[in-house]
Amino acid sequence: MDKQTFQQYRQLCQEIRELEAEKEALAAGNLPASWPVGGLGGRSWPADKVGEAAARLWQLTELLAQRLNQLIALRKEIEKTIETLQPEERRLLRLYYIEGLNWEQVAERLDYSSRQIRRKQRQIMQQLFPDKPAA
């Protein structure tokens, strides 16, 4: 476990949100703008739009399942590490890394300035990972 695990968790959450949005758009019949007008894989469009969308939905479902499994494993690891901290320190890390709030939102919730919150976060990470330089 290291600081990169925390950051990886946030990035994985973002990727999952993006995949879910694409899946919802496809399920609603909206083709992503990234799909070329000429069709997928160089095929021309009246080919099989429904088949292409169904195949992509299947891919997205599989990818989401894989990413969610990764997310669950990372969350367990992070929660285990966070449990060693004081309540306010746990709350700070959970708000930022687990709930995905930005530093300003965390500061507002904890009634600190965002500068103080970032300083506290660096101190906590240094406490958790003393042999690693704080970022």
N, C-alpha and C positions, 0 to 999 in steps of 0.2 A: 504494500500500500504506500502510495506517495501522493504528492500534490497533483500530479498528472492524472491520477485516477479520478480525483474530484472534477477536474476540468473535462476529462473524457466523459464523465457522467452528464455534464451540462451539454456537451456537443451531441451526445447520443440522444438526449431529450429533444434537441432541436431537429435532428435528423428524423426522429419519429414523428414530430409534428408536421414536417414537410411531406413525409411519405403518407401520413394519414390524410393530409389535404389533397394530395394527388389522387389517392384512392377514392375519397369522397367525390371529387370532381368527375372522375371516370364513372363512378356508380350513378351519378346524376346525368351522365351522357355528355358531359363537357370534356372535349379533348384538350389536353394541355397544349399551350402555345408552342412548346418545345417540339411537338410532333410536326414534321414537315407536311405541307399541303400535299405533296406528292405521295405520301404514305410512309409507312415504316419500312426500313430495310430496303429502300429503293423501289418498292412496289408502287404501282399507281393506285390512286385513291379509289375508285369504287371497289377495289379489291374487297377485303372482308373487314370493314370497320368494326363491326361487332366482335368478330373473332379476335382482331388485334387488341381491342379494348379488354375483352375477357382474358386474353393471355396476359396482358399487363396487370390486370386486377389480380390474377393468380400470383404473378411475380411479386407484386406489392404485398399481398397477404403473407407470402412466404418470408419475404424480407422483413416485414414488420414483426413476425413471430420470432425470427432470429434476433433482431435488435431488442425486442422486449425481453427476451431471455438474458441477453447481455446486460440490459439495464437493471434487471432484477438482481443479477449476481453482483454488479457494481454497487447497487444500493445497499445490499446486505453488508458488503465489505465496508462501505462508507459509514453506515449506521453503527457497525461494531466499533469503528474508530471514534466516531463522534461520541459514543456513550461514555468514553473515558474522560470527557470534558465537563466543566461546570455548566449549569443550566443555561446561562446567558450565552456562553461560547457555543453550546450545542445549537441554540436557537439561531444565532448568527449564521453558522455554517449551513443549517437546514434551510433557512430562508434563501440563501444565495445559491447553494449547490443543488439542493433537492427540489425546492419550490421554484427555482429559476428566476427569482427577483433580481433586479439590478441593484447596484450599491446604493443608489439614492432611495429606492423603495425599502431596502433593508434598514438604512439609516432612519427613515421616517418611522418605520414600525418599532425600532428600538429606541427612538428618541435621542439620536446622536447625529452629528454631522456625517456626511459621507466620507470625509477625510478621516474622522475618528474611527469609523467602521472599517475602512480599508487598513488602517494601522492595527486595529484589533485583529483583523483577519490575518495579517502578516505575522503578528505575535502568536496567534493560535497555531498557525501552520508551522512556525518555527518550534513551538512547543511539541507539536505532534511529530514533526520530522526534523529533529535537531541536527542530524548529520547532513541535511539538505539545505542549500542556501534558500532563504526566503525570497519570494518573488513579489 
